[in-house]
Structure formats: C-alpha cells, structure tokens
C-alpha cells in the first residue's frame, strides 16, 4: 500500500475546488491512456461540494462522461431519491448536469429494491465482480480514483470504529447495522475493495476532524481509526483544509496552498 501524501488548502471552499480540478485531470489522463475510467464517489459536505465544483467548471467537458463508470463507497439504506442518500446528492450536484451513460452509473440498492440490506450488499458485490477484468486485483474493478470522506471518529465509507465490517477480508461489500451515525443501516465497501483502488483520496475539512486526521496518519490502527486503513495501491492523498490539518505529525511533511 502507498504512503499517504498530504495536501493542505486554505479552507473548505478552496479544498473542494482544488479536489475537483485534481479529479478532472486524473480522469482525463486515465481516459487518454486507457479509454475509460472507474471512479468511486462519496457523500458528506466536502464530497458533495467537490462534485458541485466539478459541475461548475467548463473543464468538466474534458471528461468523456460516457466512458466513465461511477460507483459509490457506501450508501444509507434508504429508498431511491431520498435526500439523505449519497446517490441523491451526487445526482443533484453533478450527475444530472453531465452526459453520463445510465448503464455505467452504479448506485447501491435501497429497500425499495425489495432486497434486504444483506441482499443489496451481495447484489452490489456481484455488479462489481461483473465489471472486473482479468488484470484487476480480485473481484472488483481497479478503481482509478476512490473518494472518501472522513468523520470526526475517523470513519470512512460506512466503516466505523469497532464495527464488524472492519474485519471483513473476503467480501467486497457488506451490510452495516447499528451505525453510530444515523441512519443505522447502510451498505459499504470493505477494505479489500477500497485498497484495490489505484488511488484513494481522503477528503476532510474542519477542525473537528483534526484529531482523526492526526491518528490516521500516525501509528493508529484501522480498527480504532478506519481512515488509517484507507490506502491505494499506487497513491493515497489526504486532501485537507487548514482546520483539519492542525494536528498533523510534524515529521510527515505536507504541501500547503496559499
């Protein structure tokens, strides 16, 4: 797994704009090299702001949206169109404004699918496996960029400290029950799926995240601070604002924007 690179921006607005520009560049470069790309989206304040920033810039048109597979790292187990679903936020912020191929947008099922949370997780795992190629690492496609938000407790996706999902080594997707953050039932990628990505980007803003950022970049283990286990095969970025970066270990080093 890669060693994290930390990039600090002035505030959350600049952070979202910079993450958007970085995402556009990465997807354009990937499509130029391989013809298509896979991206995993996240929810949360900064995650959705990043998608809105992509939609707001003319540079978005450099992406071949029809040649992009769009996945989610986790989802609240709520009906299609519910305002708290990550998918709903992503569609409103970005996907409704670009020419995506509907067959290449892969939302996680909700209860209106007629599936239980466990069945929905299995169905998503099957969909991921169908998209995986022989050269990919395991039963998921090699995601080119996997975006993750991070909570003040250090959770990423819907992998919360002390939860059984953290110990999963075989399945790529699991149902999560008893989430400490409502709603209690969710679906989430597991570490084996997250760590198969070429690049993992953890996007976090706000002083309330500073301690979790510090632990995720120091000696903490992923069972206590799940963000510590979020690493890409070729690259890992922690994209932060100044508030969330105040407790970064001084030996780590970072690139700070003006």
C-alpha positions as CSV (number, residue, x, y, z in Angstrom):
1,X,0.0,0.0,0.0
2,X,1.1,3.5,-0.7
3,X,2.4,6.1,1.8
4,X,-0.1,9.0,2.1
5,X,0.7,12.4,0.6
6,X,-0.9,15.3,2.5
7,X,-2.1,18.5,0.7
8,X,-3.5,21.3,2.7
9,X,-5.7,24.1,1.3
10,X,-6.8,27.4,2.9
11,X,-10.4,26.5,3.6
12,X,-13.1,24.0,2.6
13,X,-14.2,26.0,-0.4
14,X,-10.7,26.0,-1.9
15,X,-10.3,22.4,-0.9
16,X,-13.4,21.4,-2.8
17,X,-12.4,23.4,-5.9
18,X,-8.8,22.0,-5.8
19,X,-10.1,18.4,-5.4
20,X,-12.4,19.0,-8.3
21,X,-9.6,20.2,-10.5
22,X,-7.4,17.3,-9.5
23,X,-10.2,14.8,-10.2
24,X,-10.9,16.2,-13.7
25,X,-7.2,16.0,-14.5
26,X,-6.9,12.4,-13.2
27,X,-9.9,11.2,-15.1
28,X,-8.9,12.9,-18.4
29,X,-5.4,11.4,-18.1
30,X,-6.8,8.0,-17.3
31,X,-9.2,8.0,-20.3
32,X,-6.4,9.2,-22.6
33,X,-4.3,6.3,-21.5
34,X,-6.9,3.5,-21.3
35,X,-10.1,4.8,-23.0
36,X,-12.3,4.6,-19.9
37,X,-12.1,5.1,-16.2
38,X,-13.7,4.0,-12.9
39,X,-14.4,6.5,-10.1
40,X,-15.9,5.9,-6.6
41,X,-17.9,8.8,-5.2
42,X,-18.5,9.8,-1.6
43,X,-21.1,11.9,0.2
44,X,-20.6,14.4,3.0
45,X,-20.3,18.1,2.9
46,X,-16.9,18.3,1.2
47,X,-17.5,15.3,-1.0
48,X,-20.7,16.8,-2.5
49,X,-19.1,20.3,-2.7
50,X,-16.3,18.7,-4.7
51,X,-18.8,17.3,-7.2
52,X,-20.6,20.6,-7.4
53,X,-17.3,22.3,-8.2
54,X,-16.7,19.8,-11.0
55,X,-20.1,20.7,-12.4
56,X,-19.4,24.4,-12.1
57,X,-16.2,24.5,-14.2
58,X,-16.1,24.3,-18.0
59,X,-13.2,21.9,-17.7
60,X,-15.7,19.2,-16.8
61,X,-16.3,18.8,-20.5
62,X,-12.8,17.4,-21.0
63,X,-14.0,14.2,-19.3
64,X,-15.7,11.7,-21.6
65,X,-18.6,11.1,-19.3
66,X,-20.0,8.3,-21.5
67,X,-16.8,6.4,-20.9
68,X,-16.8,6.7,-17.1
69,X,-18.1,4.0,-14.6
70,X,-19.4,5.6,-11.5
71,X,-19.6,3.7,-8.2
72,X,-20.2,4.6,-4.5
73,X,-18.1,3.7,-1.5
74,X,-21.2,3.5,0.8
75,X,-24.8,4.3,0.9
76,X,-27.5,4.9,3.5
77,X,-30.1,2.1,3.1
78,X,-32.9,4.4,2.1
79,X,-35.3,4.5,-0.9
80,X,-34.3,5.8,-4.3
81,X,-34.4,9.6,-4.3
82,X,-34.3,10.0,-0.5
83,X,-32.5,13.3,0.3
84,X,-30.0,11.6,2.6
85,X,-28.8,9.1,0.1
86,X,-25.3,9.8,-1.3
87,X,-26.6,9.0,-4.7
88,X,-29.2,11.7,-4.5
89,X,-26.6,14.3,-3.5
90,X,-24.3,13.2,-6.3
91,X,-27.0,13.4,-8.9
92,X,-28.1,16.9,-7.8
93,X,-24.6,18.2,-7.6
94,X,-23.1,16.7,-10.7
95,X,-24.6,13.7,-12.5
96,X,-27.8,15.4,-13.6
97,X,-25.7,18.0,-15.3
98,X,-23.4,15.9,-17.4
99,X,-23.9,13.3,-20.2
100,X,-23.4,10.1,-18.3
101,X,-24.2,6.7,-19.7
102,X,-27.0,5.5,-17.3
103,X,-25.8,1.9,-17.7
104,X,-22.4,2.9,-16.3
105,X,-23.8,4.6,-13.2
106,X,-23.9,2.0,-10.4
107,X,-25.9,3.1,-7.3
108,X,-26.2,0.8,-4.3
109,X,-29.7,-0.6,-4.0
110,X,-32.1,0.6,-1.3
111,X,-35.0,-1.0,0.5
112,X,-37.4,-0.1,-2.4
113,X,-35.5,-2.7,-4.5
114,X,-37.2,-5.4,-2.4
115,X,-33.9,-6.6,-1.1
116,X,-32.7,-6.8,2.5
117,X,-29.5,-4.8,3.3
118,X,-27.5,-8.1,3.2
119,X,-29.1,-9.0,-0.2
120,X,-28.4,-5.5,-1.5
121,X,-24.7,-5.7,-0.5
122,X,-24.4,-9.1,-2.2
123,X,-26.1,-7.7,-5.4
124,X,-23.6,-4.8,-5.4
125,X,-20.7,-7.2,-5.0
126,X,-22.0,-9.2,-8.0
127,X,-22.2,-6.0,-10.1
128,X,-18.7,-5.1,-9.1
129,X,-17.4,-8.6,-10.0
130,X,-19.1,-8.4,-13.4
131,X,-17.1,-5.1,-14.1
132,X,-13.8,-6.6,-13.0
133,X,-11.4,-7.7,-15.7
134,X,-8.8,-10.5,-15.5
135,X,-6.0,-7.9,-14.9
136,X,-7.8,-6.4,-12.0
137,X,-6.9,-7.3,-8.4
138,X,-9.7,-9.5,-7.1
139,X,-13.5,-9.3,-7.6
140,X,-13.8,-5.6,-8.1
141,X,-12.6,-3.3,-11.0
142,X,-9.5,-1.4,-10.3
143,X,-10.9,2.0,-9.4
144,X,-8.8,4.8,-10.8
145,X,-9.9,7.2,-8.0
146,X,-11.8,6.3,-4.9
147,X,-13.0,9.3,-3.0
148,X,-13.7,9.0,0.8
149,X,-14.9,11.5,3.3
150,X,-13.9,11.1,6.9
151,X,-15.8,11.6,10.1
152,X,-14.6,13.1,13.4
153,X,-14.4,9.5,14.7
154,X,-12.1,8.5,11.8
155,X,-14.7,6.5,9.9
156,X,-14.5,6.2,6.1
157,X,-17.3,4.9,3.9
158,X,-19.6,3.3,6.5
159,X,-16.7,1.6,8.3
160,X,-17.0,2.8,11.8
161,X,-14.5,2.2,14.7
162,X,-15.1,-1.2,16.4
163,X,-17.7,-2.4,13.9
164,X,-17.5,-6.0,12.5
165,X,-17.2,-4.7,8.9
166,X,-13.6,-3.6,9.7
167,X,-12.6,-7.2,10.0
168,X,-14.0,-8.4,6.7
169,X,-11.3,-9.9,4.5
170,X,-13.3,-11.8,1.8
171,X,-16.4,-9.8,0.8
172,X,-16.1,-6.6,-1.2
173,X,-19.4,-5.1,0.1
174,X,-21.2,-5.6,3.4
175,X,-24.4,-4.5,5.2
176,X,-23.8,-2.3,8.2
177,X,-26.2,-2.3,11.1
178,X,-26.1,-0.2,14.2
179,X,-24.2,2.7,12.7
180,X,-23.4,5.3,15.4
181,X,-24.3,7.9,12.8
182,X,-27.9,7.8,11.5
183,X,-29.4,6.1,9.7
184,X,-28.4,2.9,11.4
185,X,-28.5,0.6,8.3
186,X,-26.1,1.1,5.5
187,X,-24.1,-0.6,2.8
188,X,-20.4,-0.2,2.4
189,X,-17.3,-1.2,0.5
190,X,-14.8,-3.1,2.7
191,X,-11.1,-2.6,3.0
192,X,-10.3,-5.3,0.4
193,X,-12.3,-3.3,-2.2
194,X,-11.1,0.1,-1.1
195,X,-7.4,-1.0,-1.1
196,X,-7.7,-2.4,-4.6
197,X,-8.0,1.2,-6.0
198,X,-5.1,2.7,-7.8
199,X,-5.6,5.9,-5.8
200,X,-7.5,6.6,-2.6
201,X,-8.3,10.2,-1.8
202,X,-9.5,11.1,1.7
203,X,-11.1,14.5,1.7
204,X,-11.7,16.1,5.1
205,X,-12.4,19.7,6.3
206,X,-13.0,21.3,9.6
207,X,-11.2,21.5,13.0
208,X,-13.4,18.7,14.4
209,X,-11.6,16.3,12.0
210,X,-8.1,17.3,13.2
211,X,-7.6,14.6,15.8
212,X,-8.8,11.8,13.5
213,X,-6.5,13.1,10.7
214,X,-3.6,13.0,13.2
215,X,-4.4,9.4,14.2
216,X,-5.0,8.2,10.7
217,X,-1.6,9.5,9.6
218,X,0.3,8.3,12.7
219,X,0.5,4.9,14.4
220,X,-3.2,4.2,14.9
221,X,-4.6,1.0,13.5
222,X,-7.6,0.8,11.2
223,X,-9.7,-1.0,13.8
224,X,-9.6,2.1,16.0
225,X,-9.3,4.7,13.2
226,X,-10.7,3.3,10.0
227,X,-9.1,6.1,7.9
228,X,-5.7,4.6,8.8
229,X,-6.6,1.6,6.6
230,X,-7.7,3.6,3.6
231,X,-4.7,3.3,1.2
232,X,-4.5,3.0,-2.6
233,X,-2.1,0.6,-4.4
234,X,-0.4,3.4,-6.3
235,X,-1.2,6.5,-4.3
236,X,-3.0,7.9,-1.3
237,X,-3.9,11.5,-0.8
238,X,-5.2,13.3,2.3
239,X,-6.8,16.4,0.9
240,X,-7.4,18.8,3.8
241,X,-8.1,22.3,4.8
242,X,-6.1,24.1,7.5
243,X,-8.6,23.3,10.2
244,X,-8.4,19.6,9.8
245,X,-4.6,19.7,9.4
246,X,-3.7,21.4,12.7
247,X,-2.6,18.2,14.4
248,X,-0.6,16.5,11.6
249,X,2.6,14.9,12.8
250,X,5.4,17.4,12.1
251,X,7.6,14.7,10.6
252,X,5.0,13.9,7.9
253,X,5.6,16.9,5.6
254,X,2.9,18.4,3.5
255,X,2.3,20.7,0.6
256,X,0.3,23.8,1.7
257,X,-1.6,26.0,-0.7
258,X,-1.5,29.8,-0.1
